[in-house]
Amino acid sequence: MTTRFSLSRRGFLRLGAAGLLGLGLPDVLRAEARGGRKAKADGAILVWLGGGPATIDMWDLKPDAPEEYRGEFKPIDTKAAGVRICEHLPKVAGVMDRCALVRSLQHSITDHGAGAAHMATGYPPSAALKQPSLGAIAAKLLPAANGVPAHITLDRAAGFPGGAGFLGATCEAFTAEVGSARGAARVEGVALPAGFTAQQLDDRDKLRESFDTRFRSFDEADLPAGLDRFQQQAVDILRSDRVRKAFDISGEKAAVKDGYGPGQLGRCALTARRLIEAGARFVTIGLNGWDTHGGNFRALRQQLLPELDRALAGLVSDLAERGLLERTAVYCAGEFGRTPRINGQAGRDHWSRSMAVFLAGGGVRGGSVYGETDVNGTAPESDPCSPADVSATVLSLLGLEPTREVRTPSGRPVAIFRDGKILDLLG
């Protein structure tokens, strides 16, 4: 099992490994969606802020709190009447009428790994059952366009821990590295492995013979069933140039690229938009550096907020201009928030009792805010909600009910979000 996981994690864009062609990819493509809520969105983009962002300084400022709580930043008006956010997010302020904020999110975990797993899956970590991330659920239940994987992670997404859990390696994210401003994207794996030709791929017998050696290194029980149709779909990805084209942003107009900003997060956001256009269902990108125990305001003002502002506003604006925003959900979150009280190093420490997340598109009611926190931002004052609630809301945009069941490897049916409720944020 460990070997299959390893192959799948390296999989997308490193498909040069014949073992993945024979095992993980055909299995991933086996996923099908049936029934459920009417989908507003075709796909979703998660922007992960690794380290735990100080959302009290971003989405839920407290200008009337005592000095040791309110911080250095001022709130500004946005395009959504009555909604104010940080002065260092002016571009997002300009598209806030298309976005929504959840300001009353809370949970009880302040450890990075466990808190991230809770936010990624909607469940606190448990030794009894490892829960799947939202992207893995999408990969399991929603078919992607031919030639495009359903679930993709770019640039390791700032350490996002969203694994497939009990859904297994076939629902793990395919990973890729987006090129820097000077370098090209590392997508060399989206091609035939050395020694393979298109003619060989068309010949089923030759294809299977090519993988026989690799197959023999696995237990018979691990071999994918029904290689015929699903193997053909795997081959379709190798033949397709849709993914490679999605990574090539050189043809984008300069004004579009400029809208996302010059940072790596902006390049990832633009690539994510192109992958969604190509037919991917769930793309995760991220930005690290939010663990601001010291120098919180300097780090946010000089680096983190300007890059996030350009990328997030650019993504929302670009999707809207292309008529894709209503069909694409955008979700921005981290593992927890930061302490309302500022510490002695001008920083904020881990705090999960109150935090905020950003949503846009996919049927989300623009300009809306769910819940509020007290005057110091220490705890929700109205409409408290959980990671399961937010996760259920995001998946509902993709047409998946919280009560929808998936099966564990032993065949036990498990509700996607047993305790998750859909928040009143939908248009």
GUSEMI-563039 format. One line per 10 residues: number of its first residue (from 1); their letters; for each residue x, z, y of N, C-alpha, C. Coordinates in steps of 0.1 Angstrom, whole numbers. Atoms other than C-alpha are relative to their C-alpha. Layout:
// GUSEMI-563039
NUM = a = X/Z/Y/X/Z/Y/X/Z/Y; ...
// end
This chain:
// GUSEMI-563039
1 = mttrfslsrr = 8/0/-12/0/0/0/9/0/12; -9/-1/-12/29/8/24/5/-14/3; -6/13/-2/43/-27/19/-11/-9/6; 10/9/-6/10/-44/26/-2/3/15; 2/-4/-14/6/-23/58/12/-6/9; -11/5/-7/41/-33/69/-1/-15/3; 1/15/-2/35/-70/64/-11/-3/10; 11/2/-10/2/-68/83/4/3/14; -4/-4/-13/17/-50/112/9/-10/7; -9/10/-5/43/-76/116/-7/-13/2
11 = gflrlgaagl = 6/13/3/18/-102/109/-1/-10/11; 3/11/-9/4/-121/138/12/-5/8; -11/5/-8/29/-142/155/14/3/-7; -12/0/8/54/-133/128/-4/-4/-14; 6/4/12/36/-152/101/10/-8/-9; -10/6/8/69/-166/88/2/7/-13; -1/-7/13/67/-140/60/-11/-6/-9; 9/6/9/51/-158/31/-10/10/-6; 9/-10/5/37/-125/18/-12/3/8; 12/-2/-8/14/-121/48/-9/-12/-2
21 = lglglpdvlr = 9/11/2/1/-156/43/-8/2/-13; 6/-2/12/-7/-147/8/-10/12/-1; 8/-12/2/-22/-113/14/-8/4/12; 8/-6/-11/-31/-98/48/-9/-10/7; 8/9/-8/-43/-128/67/-13/-5/-6; 13/3/6/-69/-141/42/-9/11/-1; 9/-12/1/-82/-106/38/-6/3/14; 5/-3/-14/-85/-101/76/-12/-10/3; 10/10/-3/-105/-133/78/-13/1/-9; 11/-2/8/-129/-120/52/-11/7/7
31 = aearggrkak = 10/-8/-7/-147/-99/78/-11/-8/5; 12/7/-5/-182/-109/87/-9/11/7; 10/-9/-7/-209/-94/111/-14/-4/-4; 14/2/3/-245/-90/101/-9/10/7; 10/-9/-6/-274/-77/121/6/8/12; -5/-9/-11/-271/-50/148/-6/-3/13; 5/2/-13/-278/-48/185/4/-14/5; -3/13/-6/-280/-80/205/13/1/9; -13/-1/-7/-245/-86/218/-1/-5/14; -1/4/-14/-239/-88/255/13/-8/1
41 = adgailvwlg = -13/5/-1/-202/-96/250/5/-7/-13; -6/6/12/-183/-119/227/13/6/-3; -13/-6/3/-150/-100/231/2/11/10; -3/-11/-9/-134/-70/247/16/1/2; -14/-2/-4/-101/-62/264/2/14/3; -3/-14/-3/-87/-27/263/13/1/7; -12/-2/-7/-62/-17/289/4/15/-2; -3/-13/4/-44/14/276/11/6/9; -9/-7/-9/-26/38/300/7/11/-8; -7/-9/8/-1/55/278/7/11/7
51 = ggpatidmwd = -6/-13/-6/9/91/286/-11/9/6; 11/-8/-6/-24/103/301/0/-1/15; 1/3/-15/-33/90/336/-7/12/7; 6/-10/-8/-41/114/364/-13/-6/7; 12/6/-5/-76/101/368/-7/7/12; 4/-7/-12/-83/127/394/6/-6/13; -6/7/-11/-60/107/416/-3/-14/1; 3/14/2/-74/74/406/-15/-3/3; 15/3/0/-112/73/399/-9/11/4; 8/-12/-3/-124/108/408/7/9/9
61 = lkpdapeeyr = -7/-8/-9/-107/121/438/-8/11/6; 7/-12/-4/-116/155/452/5/4/14; -5/-2/-14/-110/154/490/-4/13/6; 4/-12/-5/-129/186/496/5/12/-8; -6/-11/7/-110/207/471/12/6/7; -12/-6/-6/-82/231/481/12/-9/-2; -12/9/-1/-48/215/488/7/0/-14; -7/1/13/-34/225/454/-7/-7/-11; 8/8/9/-61/205/437/-1/-15/5; 5/13/-4/-69/175/459/11/-10/1
71 = gefkpidtka = -11/10/0/-34/159/460/2/-7/13; -5/7/-12/-18/135/484/-9/-13/4; 6/12/-2/-41/105/481/-14/2/6; 13/0/-6/-72/96/501/-10/-9/-7; 10/10/6/-104/80/487/-4/-10/11; 4/11/-8/-115/47/501/-14/-6/-5; 13/7/4/-149/29/501/3/-12/-8; -1/12/9/-154/1/476/-11/-9/3; 11/10/-1/-176/-29/473/-13/5/-6; 12/-6/6/-200/-7/454/-4/12/9
81 = agvricehlp = 5/-10/-10/-221/14/478/1/14/-6; -1/-14/4/-213/51/476/11/3/-11; -11/-3/10/-184/47/451/13/-1/7; -13/0/-7/-150/57/464/11/3/-11; -11/-1/9/-117/54/446/13/2/8; -13/-3/-7/-80/59/454/4/-11/9; -5/9/-10/-65/43/484/10/-10/-5; -10/8/6/-38/28/462/-5/-10/-10; 7/10/8/-63/7/443/-9/-8/8; 9/8/-9/-76/-15/471/-5/-13/-6
91 = kvagvmdrca = 5/12/6/-79/-46/450/-12/3/-10; 11/-4/8/-100/-28/424/-12/4/8; 11/-4/-9/-121/-14/452/-8/-13/4; 6/12/-4/-128/-50/462/-9/-7/-11; 8/6/11/-144/-58/428/-9/11/-7; 7/-11/6/-160/-24/422/-15/-2/-3; 14/3/3/-195/-39/424/-2/-7/-13; 1/6/13/-187/-55/391/4/10/-11; -6/-9/9/-173/-24/375/-8/13/0; 6/-13/1/-184/11/364/10/11/-4
101 = lvrslqhsit = -9/-11/3/-168/45/361/-8/11/-8; 5/-12/7/-174/73/336/8/12/5; -8/-11/-6/-164/105/354/-2/13/-7; 3/-13/6/-176/132/330/4/0/-15; -5/0/13/-156/124/299/8/12/-3; -8/-12/3/-141/154/281/2/0/-15; -2/-4/14/-125/164/248/9/12/0; -7/-13/1/-104/193/236/15/-2/-5; -14/2/5/-70/177/226/10/-3/11; -10/3/-11/-40/178/249/14/-4/-6
111 = dhgagaahma = -12/6/6/-14/165/224/0/-15/1; 0/15/-2/-3/129/231/-6/-7/-12; 3/8/11/-6/116/196/-14/2/-5; 14/-3/5/-38/134/185/-10/-4/11; 10/4/-10/-55/129/219/-1/-15/1; 1/14/0/-46/92/218/-9/-5/-12; 7/4/12/-60/89/183/-15/3/2; 14/-4/-3/-92/107/194/-7/-11/9; 5/10/-9/-97/82/223/-1/-14/-7; -1/13/6/-87/52/202/-11/-2/-11
121 = tgyppsaalk = 9/1/11/-112/60/174/-14/6/3; 13/-7/-3/-139/82/190/-1/13/-9; 1/-12/9/-131/109/164/13/8/1; -12/-8/1/-107/139/164/8/-4/-13; -7/3/12/-79/132/139/-4/10/-12; 4/-8/11/-87/144/104/8/-4/-12; -7/3/12/-67/147/72/-9/-6/-11; 9/4/10/-98/140/52/-3/-15/0; 3/14/-1/-105/105/66/6/-5/13; -7/6/-11/-84/84/89/-10/-11/6
131 = qpslgaiaak = 10/9/-6/-108/66/113/6/-12/6; -6/13/-6/-104/30/125/-2/0/15; 1/2/-14/-99/20/161/-12/-10/3; 11/10/-4/-125/-1/181/4/-14/-4; -4/13/3/-104/-32/176/-1/-3/-15; 0/2/15/-102/-27/138/-15/-1/-4; 14/1/3/-140/-22/137/-5/-14/3; 3/14/-4/-144/-55/156/5/-10/-10; -6/9/10/-121/-72/131/-8/0/-13; 7/-1/13/-141/-59/102/-14/-6/1
141 = llpaangvpa = 14/3/-1/-176/-67/115/-3/-13/8; 2/11/-9/-172/-96/139/9/-12/-4; -8/12/3/-160/-131/129/7/-5/13; -6/6/-11/-135/-147/152/-1/-15/-2; 0/15/1/-132/-184/160/10/-4/-10; -10/5/10/-115/-205/134/14/-2/7; -13/2/-5/-78/-205/139/5/11/9; -4/-11/-9/-77/-172/159/-3/13/-6; 3/-14/5/-73/-136/147/-10/7/8; 11/-8/-7/-101/-112/157/7/11/8
151 = hitldraagf = -5/-12/-6/-79/-83/167/15/-1/3; -14/3/-5/-46/-86/187/4/11/9; -6/-9/-9/-23/-62/204/12/-7/6; -11/6/-7/2/-74/230/10/11/5; -11/-9/-5/36/-58/238/-2/14/-4; 2/-13/6/27/-28/216/-9/9/8; 11/-7/-8/1/-18/242/3/14/4; -4/-13/-5/20/11/256/-1/11/-10; 1/-10/10/21/29/223/-14/3/-5; 14/-3/5/-16/26/216/-1/2/-15
161 = pggagflgat = 0/-3/14/-23/42/182/-11/-6/-8; 12/4/6/-53/22/173/2/-8/-14; -2/6/13/-48/16/136/-13/-3/-7; 12/4/7/-73/3/110/-6/12/-8; 5/-11/7/-77/37/93/-5/-3/-14; 5/2/13/-99/37/62/-4/-15/-3; 3/14/2/-107/0/68/11/-8/-7; -11/6/7/-73/-9/55/8/-10/8; -10/8/-7/-44/-31/64/-6/-14/4; 6/13/-4/-66/-62/66/-6/0/13
171 = ceaftaevgs = 6/-1/-13/-81/-49/98/10/5/11; -10/-3/-10/-48/-40/115/1/-11/10; -2/10/-11/-41/-56/148/12/-9/-3; -11/9/-1/-19/-87/148/7/2/13; -8/-4/-12/9/-80/172/8/-12/5; -8/11/-6/27/-103/197/7/6/12; -7/-3/-12/52/-100/225/-2/-10/10; 1/10/-11/44/-116/258/13/-1/7; -12/2/-7/73/-131/276/1/7/13; -2/-5/-13/88/-116/307/-1/-11/10
181 = argaarvegv = 0/10/-11/89/-134/340/10/-11/-3; -11/9/3/121/-151/328/0/-6/-14; 0/5/14/115/-154/291/-13/-4/-5; 12/5/6/90/-171/270/-6/10/-10; 6/-9/10/65/-153/248/6/-2/-14; -6/1/14/77/-145/213/-12/-3/-9; 11/4/9/52/-165/194/5/-10/-10; -5/9/9/75/-183/171/-6/1/-14; 5/-1/13/57/-169/141/-13/-7/-2; 12/8/2/26/-189/148/3/-14/-3
191 = alpagftaqq = -5/13/4/40/-217/129/2/1/-15; -2/0/14/46/-227/93/14/7/-3; -13/-5/4/74/-207/75/10/-11/-3; -10/9/3/106/-224/69/-2/-6/-14; 1/6/13/103/-249/40/-15/-4/-3; 14/4/2/65/-254/44/-3/-12/9; 4/12/-8/49/-286/56/-15/0/0; 15/1/-1/13/-294/66/-5/-6/-13; 5/6/13/11/-316/34/0/11/-11; 0/-10/10/20/-286/13/-12/10/2
201 = lddrdklres = 12/-9/-2/-7/-265/30/-13/-7/-4; 12/7/4/-32/-292/22/-2/0/-15; 0/0/15/-23/-289/-15/-1/14/-4; 3/-14/4/-39/-257/-28/9/5/-11; -9/-5/11/-18/-256/-60/14/2/5; -13/-2/-5/14/-260/-41/1/12/8; 1/-12/-8/4/-233/-17/1/12/-8; 0/-12/9/-3/-208/-44/13/1/-7; -13/-1/7/28/-217/-63/11/6/10; -10/-5/-10/48/-210/-31/0/15/2
211 = fdtrfrsfde = 2/-14/-2/34/-175/-29/2/8/-13; 0/-8/13/37/-166/-67/10/11/0; -11/-10/1/70/-149/-63/-3/13/8; 4/-11/-8/57/-127/-35/-11/8/-6; 11/-6/6/25/-120/-52/4/10/-12; -4/-8/12/43/-106/-83/6/13/4; -6/-13/-4/58/-78/-62/-11/10/3; 11/-9/-3/23/-63/-57/-8/2/-13; 9/-3/12/-1/-47/-82/-11/-10/0; 11/10/1/-27/-71/-95/-12/4/8
221 = adlpagldrf = 12/-5/-7/-54/-49/-79/1/-3/15; -1/3/-15/-39/-57/-44/-1/-14/3; 1/14/-3/-42/-94/-47/-14/-3/6; 12/3/-7/-69/-108/-24/-9/-8/-10; 10/7/9/-101/-119/-43/-4/-12/8; 6/12/-6/-115/-153/-37/9/-7/9; -10/6/-9/-84/-170/-24/-5/-13/6; 4/14/-5/-102/-203/-20/-4/-1/14; 5/2/-13/-123/-200/11/9/8/10; -7/-8/-10/-103/-172/28/14/-5/1
231 = qqqavdilrs = -14/5/-1/-69/-187/20/-1/-12/9; 1/12/-8/-82/-219/36/-1/4/15; 1/-5/-13/-91/-199/67/14/4/6; -14/-3/-4/-56/-185/68/8/-12/3; -7/13/-3/-42/-220/66/-5/-5/13; 6/5/-13/-65/-229/95/7/6/12; -7/-6/-11/-47/-204/117/14/-6/2; -14/6/-1/-13/-219/108/-1/-14/6; 1/14/-6/-26/-254/116/-4/0/14; 5/0/-14/-43/-244/148/10/2/10
241 = drvrkafdis = -9/-2/-12/-25/-246/181/-8/8/11; 8/-7/-10/-52/-225/199/7/13/4; -7/-12/-3/-32/-193/197/13/-3/8; -12/3/-7/1/-209/208/-4/-5/14; 4/5/-13/-17/-226/237/-4/12/9; 4/-12/-7/-32/-192/247/12/7/6; -12/-7/-5/3/-177/251/8/-8/10; -7/8/-9/15/-206/272/-7/0/13; 7/-1/-12/5/-196/307/6/-9/11; -7/9/-10/28/-222/324/-10/-9/7
251 = gekaavkdgy = 9/9/-6/-2/-244/331/-10/6/9; 9/-7/-9/-21/-218/350/3/-2/14; -2/2/-14/-25/-223/387/8/12/6; -8/-11/-6/-1/-203/408/-9/11/6; 9/-10/-6/-30/-186/426/-6/9/-10; 5/-8/11/-44/-174/393/10/10/-5; -11/-9/5/-11/-160/381/3/11/11; -3/-9/-10/-5/-144/415/-11/11/1; 10/-9/-1/-39/-127/413/2/12/-10; -3/-11/10/-27/-107/382/12/8/4
261 = gpgqlgrcal = -12/-7/-4/5/-97/399/12/-4/-8; -13/4/7/42/-101/389/4/9/-11; -4/-9/10/43/-72/365/-3/-4/-14; 3/4/14/43/-73/327/-15/3/-3; 14/-2/3/8/-58/326/-8/-11/5; 7/12/-5/-4/-87/347/1/-12/-9; -2/11/10/11/-112/323/-8/2/-13; 8/-3/12/-5/-94/294/-15/-2/2; 15/1/-3/-39/-93/311/-4/-15/1; 3/14/0/-37/-130/318/0/-6/-14
271 = tarrlieaga = -1/5/14/-27/-137/282/-13/5/-8; 12/-5/7/-56/-115/270/-12/-8/3; 12/9/-4/-81/-135/290/1/-13/-8; -2/13/7/-67/-167/274/-3/2/-15; 3/-2/14/-69/-152/239/-15/2/-2; 14/-1/1/-105/-142/245/-7/-13/1; 6/14/-2/-113/-177/257/2/-8/-13; -3/7/12/-96/-190/225/-9/5/-12; 9/-4/10/-120/-169/204/3/14/-6; -3/-13/5/-103/-135/198/-11/10/4
281 = rfvtiglngw = 11/-10/-2/-127/-105/196/5/12/8; -4/-12/-6/-106/-76/207/15/-1/2; -14/1/-4/-73/-76/226/4/12/7; -5/-12/-7/-53/-45/236/13/-2/7; -13/1/-8/-27/-44/263/2/14/6; -3/-13/-5/-11/-14/280/11/1/10; -11/-3/-9/11/2/306/4/14/-2; -5/-13/3/33/32/299/4/7/13; -6/-7/-11/46/59/323/-9/10/6; 10/-8/-6/15/80/330/2/15/-3
291 = dthggnfral = -2/-14/3/29/113/317/7/7/11; -6/-3/-13/36/125/352/0/15/2; -1/-14/-2/45/162/348/8/3/13; -7/-2/-12/68/158/378/-1/-13/8; 1/12/-8/66/134/408/-12/-8/-2; 12/8/3/31/124/400/-4/-10/11; 5/9/-11/22/110/434/10/-11/3; -10/10/-3/55/92/439/-1/-11/-11; 1/10/11/52/75/405/-13/-9/1; 13/8/-1/15/65/410/1/-9/12
301 = rqqllpeldr = 0/8/-12/21/53/446/9/-12/-1; -11/11/-1/53/33/441/-1/-10/-12; -1/9/12/48/18/406/-13/-1/-7; 11/1/10/19/26/384/-13/-6/6; 12/5/-6/-11/21/407/0/-14/5; -1/14/-5/1/-11/424/-1/-10/-12; 0/9/11/7/-27/390/-14/-1/-7; 13/-1/6/-26/-15/375/-10/-7/9; 10/5/-10/-45/-25/407/0/-15/-1; 0/14/1/-33/-61/406/-5/-6/-13
311 = alaglvsdla = 3/5/13/-37/-66/369/-15/2/-3; 14/-3/3/-72/-49/366/-9/-8/9; 8/7/-10/-86/-65/397/1/-15/-3; -2/14/4/-71/-99/387/-7/-4/-12; 7/3/12/-86/-97/353/-15/-1/2; 15/0/-3/-121/-88/365/-4/-13/8; 3/12/-8/-120/-115/392/1/-13/-7; -2/12/7/-106/-142/370/-11/-2/-10; 11/1/9/-132/-135/343/-13/-4/7; 13/3/-8/-160/-136/369/0/-14/5
321 = ergllertav = -1/13/-5/-148/-168/384/-2/-11/-11; 1/10/11/-147/-185/350/-14/2/-7; 13/-2/7/-182/-172/341/1/7/-13; -3/-7/12/-167/-150/314/-2/15/0; 1/-15/-1/-172/-115/327/-12/6/-7; 12/-5/7/-207/-111/314/2/0/-16; -2/1/15/-194/-121/279/13/7/-4; -12/-7/4/-162/-100/280/0/15/6; -1/-14/-4/-160/-62/281/14/4/4; -13/-5/-4/-131/-46/299/0/15/1
331 = ycagefgrtp = 0/-14/2/-122/-10/291/14/6/3; -13/-5/-4/-94/10/308/0/15/-2; -1/-14/3/-84/45/295/13/4/-5; -11/-6/6/-57/68/283/-4/12/-9; 3/-10/10/-54/97/259/-7/13/6; 7/-11/-7/-65/124/284/3/-1/15; -3/0/-14/-63/132/321/11/10/3; -11/-9/-4/-40/155/341/-7/13/7; 5/-12/-6/-45/191/354/-5/-2/14; 5/1/-14/-66/194/385/10/8/10
341 = ringqagrdh = -10/-7/-8/-41/220/398/14/-6/-1; -13/6/-1/-8/205/409/11/10/-3; -10/-9/3/23/221/394/11/1/10; -11/-2/-9/55/232/410/10/-12/2; -9/12/-1/72/198/404/-8/-12/6; 9/10/-6/45/179/424/-6/-9/-11; 6/8/11/31/168/390/-13/6/-5; 12/-5/6/1/173/369/2/0/-15; -2/-2/14/1/185/333/-11/-6/-8; 10/6/8/-20/175/303/-14/8/2
351 = wsrsmavfla = 14/-6/-2/-58/181/307/-10/-10/-6; 11/8/7/-86/168/285/-14/5/3; 14/-5/-3/-115/189/298/-8/-8/10; 7/10/-9/-123/163/324/9/-12/3; -8/13/-3/-112/127/328/-10/-11/2; 9/12/-3/-125/93/338/6/-12/-6; -4/13/5/-124/58/324/-8/-11/8; 5/11/-7/-131/24/338/-6/-10/-10; 6/11/8/-155/-3/324/-4/-11/9; 5/11/-7/-165/-37/335/-4/-11/-10
361 = gggvrggsvy = 4/11/8/-182/-68/322/-8/3/-12; 6/-2/13/-200/-73/289/-14/6/2; 13/-6/-2/-234/-62/304/0/13/6; -1/-13/-7/-221/-31/321/-6/-2/14; 7/1/-13/-241/-24/353/10/3/11; -11/-1/-11/-217/-31/382/-4/10/10; 2/-10/-11/-213/-4/408/-5/13/-4; 6/-12/5/-225/24/386/10/10/-3; -9/-11/4/-210/58/379/-8/9/-9; 7/-9/10/-219/80/349/7/14/1
371 = getdvngtap = -4/-13/0/-216/117/354/9/4/12; -9/-4/-11/-196/138/378/6/14/-4; -7/-12/3/-172/167/378/-2/10/12; 1/-10/-10/-171/199/398/9/-3/12; -7/3/-13/-156/202/433/16/-1/-2; -14/0/2/-121/208/419/4/-9/-12; -3/10/11/-124/183/390/4/7/-13; -4/-7/12/-119/209/363/-8/-2/-12; 9/1/11/-149/202/342/-12/-9/4; 12/8/-4/-180/179/341/-11/10/5
381 = esdpcspadv = 11/-8/-6/-208/192/363/-14/-6/-5; 12/6/5/-234/167/350/4/-11/-10; -1/10/10/-238/144/320/13/-1/-7; -12/1/8/-208/154/299/-1/-9/-11; 0/9/12/-198/129/273/13/0/-7; -11/-2/9/-173/125/245/7/-14/-2; -6/13/4/-148/98/233/-9/-8/-9; 9/7/9/-174/90/206/-11/-8/8; 10/6/-8/-200/83/233/5/-13/7; -6/11/-7/-177/60/253/3/-11/-10
391 = satvlsllgl = -3/10/11/-166/42/221/-12/-7/-4; 12/6/4/-201/37/210/-6/-9/11; 5/8/-11/-210/23/244/8/-14/0; -8/12/0/-181/-2/243/-4/-9/-12; 4/8/11/-190/-14/208/-14/-5/1; 13/5/-1/-226/-17/217/-1/-13/8; -1/13/-8/-216/-44/242/3/-11/-9; -3/10/10/-204/-63/212/-11/-1/-11; 11/2/8/-237/-59/195/0/9/-12; -1/-9/11/-227/-30/172/-6/13/3
401 = eptrevrtps = 6/-13/-2/-250/0/169/9/11/-5; -8/-11/5/-234/34/166/-3/4/-14; 4/-3/14/-254/39/134/4/-10/-11; -4/10/9/-240/8/119/10/5/-10; -9/-6/10/-222/16/86/10/-10/-5; -11/7/7/-189/5/71/3/8/-12; -3/-7/13/-176/14/37/15/4/-1; -14/-4/3/-145/34/28/5/-7/-12; -5/7/13/-122/21/0/-7/5/-12; 7/-5/12/-142/43/-24/-14/-5/0
411 = grpvaifrdg = 14/5/0/-174/26/-14/-10/9/8; 9/-9/-7/-188/55/7/-4/-6/13; 4/5/-13/-209/43/36/2/10/11; -3/-9/-11/-198/58/70/-5/-7/12; 5/5/-13/-216/54/103/12/-2/10; -11/3/-10/-193/38/130/2/12/9; -1/-12/-9/-201/67/154/-12/9/-3; 11/-9/5/-222/93/137/-6/8/12; 5/-8/-11/-225/114/169/1/-7/13; -1/7/-12/-219/88/195/-13/-5/6
421 = kildllg = 12/5/-6/-246/79/220/4/-11/10; -3/11/-9/-247/48/242/-4/5/14; 2/-5/-14/-243/58/279/-8/-9/8; 9/8/-9/-267/47/306/9/-7/10; -9/8/-8/-243/21/320/-3/-15/-1; 2/14/3/-258/-11/307/-11/-6/10; 9/6/-9/-276/-36/330/-13/-5/-7
// end
